[in-house]
């Protein structure tokens, strides 16, 4: 599964599912056991009948995801997916983690399965910073609750960083940095303190700042940004 992920075919978790479904062969023989050791330089691996290239060129893209797109490579409901926005890239890339359908902002797409696995794994506590528009005005005590960790139906959140930005007529903007990737986490945290989210924009992911103003636009990560991500991997 590590070799399949490294080749950019899919995530390691999905690769495990494909192995268990009998869709992976090594040197022509079906493999259904996880964790088998192979030599990618010598052994021939096929996934659903297609040979993979473990030495595929790695691509790292920063997308300013707009609202109305699913963070996936396909959707059973036929809704637009983020990979549709990435054109003129011959490699097959997939999103690192997810942004909600109605959220926008920084989303990394890559075919580096090992790095993607690390960035979304809960053990690494990768930071994700959001600008959040919430109903009414959170008190300092509300923000302190977010910062210390708050109880949700699936357990207590990790300590976060919460900062008040400004007040509008009926709402407020706060900046919230979280270090885990639970489903709809930011929305649920804000709801738990009584301030529902009306707009959500991720402005930074794993130290990569969103410097693209136009929704739907994307750019390749710089060598320094890629090194920064890999340094996270080596120091975590």
C-alpha positions in Angstrom: 0.0 0.0 0.0 2.9 2.4 0.6 4.2 1.7 -2.9 0.8 2.3 -4.4 0.4 5.6 -2.5 3.9 6.7 -3.4 3.1 6.2 -7.1 0.3 8.6 -6.8 -2.5 6.1 -7.6 -4.5 6.9 -4.5 -4.1 7.4 -0.7 -2.6 4.7 1.4 -6.0 4.0 3.1 -7.7 3.6 -0.2 -4.9 1.4 -1.4 -5.5 -0.9 1.5 -9.1 -1.2 0.5 -8.1 -2.1 -3.1 -5.8 -4.8 -1.8 -8.5 -6.3 0.4 -10.9 -6.3 -2.6 -8.4 -8.3 -4.6 -7.7 -5.6 -7.2 -3.9 -5.5 -6.7 -1.4 -8.0 -8.2 2.3 -8.3 -7.7 4.1 -10.1 -10.6 0.8 -11.3 -11.8 -0.4 -12.8 -8.6 -3.3 -11.4 -6.6 -2.4 -10.0 -3.2 -5.0 -9.7 -0.5 -2.7 -9.4 2.6 -1.7 -6.0 3.9 1.9 -5.2 4.7 3.6 -7.5 2.2 7.2 -6.3 1.4 8.1 -5.8 -2.2 10.9 -4.2 -4.2 9.4 -1.5 -6.4 12.5 -1.5 -8.6 12.0 -5.2 -9.4 8.5 -6.2 -8.7 5.6 -5.4 -11.1 2.5 -4.0 -9.4 -0.8 -3.6 -11.1 -3.9 -1.9 -9.6 -7.2 -2.9 -11.3 -5.3 -4.1 -14.3 -3.1 -1.0 -14.7 0.7 -1.0 -14.0 1.9 1.6 -11.6 5.1 3.6 -11.7 6.6 4.1 -8.2 9.0 6.7 -9.6 6.2 8.9 -11.0 7.0 12.6 -11.1 5.7 14.2 -7.9 3.4 17.2 -8.2 2.4 19.6 -5.4 -0.4 22.1 -6.1 -2.0 24.8 -4.0 -5.7 25.4 -5.0 -7.9 28.2 -3.8 -11.0 26.0 -3.5 -14.3 27.8 -4.2 -17.6 27.0 -2.6 -19.7 24.3 -4.4 -16.9 21.8 -5.0 -16.3 18.4 -3.4 -12.8 17.7 -2.1 -12.5 14.4 -4.0 -11.6 13.0 -7.4 -15.2 11.8 -8.1 -18.6 12.2 -6.6 -21.5 9.6 -6.7 -24.0 12.5 -6.8 -22.2 14.1 -9.8 -21.4 17.3 -8.0 -18.3 19.2 -9.2 -15.0 18.0 -7.7 -11.8 19.9 -7.1 -9.6 18.0 -9.5 -11.8 19.4 -12.3 -10.3 22.8 -11.6 -6.7 21.6 -12.1 -5.9 21.7 -15.8 -2.7 21.2 -17.8 -1.4 18.8 -15.2 -0.8 15.3 -16.7 -0.2 13.6 -13.4 -3.2 12.2 -11.5 -3.5 14.2 -8.3 -5.9 14.1 -5.4 -6.7 16.4 -2.5 -4.9 16.2 0.8 -7.8 16.0 3.3 -11.0 17.8 2.8 -12.7 21.2 2.8 -16.5 21.2 3.2 -18.6 21.7 0.1 -19.6 25.2 1.2 -16.1 26.1 2.5 -13.3 27.7 0.5 -9.6 28.4 0.7 -6.3 26.6 0.8 -6.3 23.0 -0.5 -3.2 21.0 -1.5 -3.4 18.4 -4.3 -0.6 16.0 -4.9 0.3 12.5 -6.1 2.8 12.1 -3.2 0.9 9.5 -1.3 3.3 9.2 1.6 3.3 13.0 2.3 -0.4 13.1 1.9 -0.8 10.3 4.4 1.3 12.2 7.0 -0.5 15.5 6.5 -3.9 14.0 7.3 -2.8 11.5 9.9 -4.2 12.5 13.4 -0.9 11.7 15.1 1.0 14.5 13.4 -1.3 17.4 14.5 -0.8 19.4 11.3 -2.0 23.0 11.7 -4.9 24.4 9.7 -5.8 28.1 10.0 -9.2 29.5 9.1 -11.0 32.8 8.9 -14.4 32.1 10.3 -17.5 34.3 10.1 -19.7 33.6 13.1 -23.1 34.8 14.4 -23.0 37.6 17.0 -19.8 38.3 19.0 -17.9 35.6 20.9 -16.8 36.6 24.3 -13.2 36.2 25.5 -14.4 33.3 27.5 -15.8 31.7 24.4 -12.5 32.0 22.6 -10.7 30.6 25.6 -13.0 27.5 25.5 -11.9 27.0 21.9 -8.3 27.5 22.8 -8.3 25.0 25.7 -10.4 22.3 23.9 -14.1 21.8 23.9 -16.3 18.7 24.3 -18.0 17.5 21.2 -20.1 14.3 20.6 -17.0 12.5 19.4 -14.7 13.7 22.3 -12.8 16.7 23.4 -10.9 18.7 20.8 -7.2 19.4 20.9 -6.2 22.8 22.2 -6.6 25.4 19.3 -5.6 29.0 18.7 -8.5 31.4 18.6 -8.3 35.1 18.0 -11.0 37.8 17.5 -10.5 39.7 14.3 -13.4 42.2 13.9 -17.1 42.8 14.4 -19.6 43.5 11.6 -23.2 44.6 12.0 -24.6 41.2 12.9 -21.6 38.9 12.9 -17.9 38.6 13.8 -14.8 37.3 12.2 -12.4 35.1 14.2 -9.2 33.4 13.3 -9.1 29.7 14.4 -6.2 27.3 14.0 -6.9 23.6 14.7 -4.5 20.7 14.8 -6.8 17.8 13.9 -9.0 16.9 10.9 -12.3 15.7 12.2 -15.4 16.0 10.0 -16.8 19.6 10.1 -14.6 20.3 13.1 -14.6 24.1 13.0 -18.3 24.4 12.4 -19.0 22.1 15.3 -16.6 23.9 17.6 -18.2 27.2 16.9 -21.7 25.8 17.3 -20.7 24.4 20.7 -20.0 27.9 22.0 -23.3 29.2 20.6 -21.9 31.0 17.5 -22.9 29.2 14.3 -20.6 29.6 11.2 -21.9 31.5 8.2 -18.6 31.5 6.2 -15.5 29.5 6.4 -12.2 30.1 4.6 -9.0 28.2 5.1 -6.1 30.6 4.8 -3.2 28.3 5.8 -2.5 24.6 5.7 0.6 22.9 7.2 2.4 26.3 7.1 1.5 26.9 3.4 -0.3 30.3 3.2 -3.0 31.0 0.7 -1.5 33.7 -1.5 -3.9 33.2 -4.4 -6.8 35.7 -4.3 -8.9 34.3 -7.1 -11.2 31.3 -6.2 -10.6 28.4 -8.6 -7.0 29.5 -9.3 -4.1 27.3 -8.4 -0.3 27.3 -8.4 2.6 24.9 -8.0 4.2 24.9 -4.6 7.7 26.4 -4.5 10.7 24.2 -3.7 10.9 25.9 -0.3 7.3 25.1 0.5 7.7 21.5 -0.5 10.8 21.2 1.7 8.8 22.7 4.5 6.1 20.1 4.2 8.7 17.3 4.1 10.4 18.8 7.1 7.1 18.5 9.0 7.2 14.8 8.0 10.7 14.2 9.3 10.3 16.1 12.6 6.9 14.8 13.6 
